[in-house]
Amino acid sequence: TELLAAFEEHESSGKMAFTFNGAMVDVPHLKRAKQVLATAAKLSGKTI
């Protein structure tokens, strides 16, 4: 997703928090986003 790609980009430059679509995002947000995507993938029968 766009959020995960943006986090990886910022993480590689040493930033662990950044603004995404007008909202502050940090590691706990990323972990939650990954959980949501994993749940959605299980429900749809796909893997991420």
Sequence and secondary structure as in RCSB ss.txt:
>XXXX:A:sequence
TELLAAFEEHESSGKMAFTFNGAMVDVPHLKRAKQVLATAAKLSGKTI
>XXXX:A:secstr
 HHHHHHHHHHHTT SEEEETTEEEEHHHHHHHHHHHHHHHHHHT   
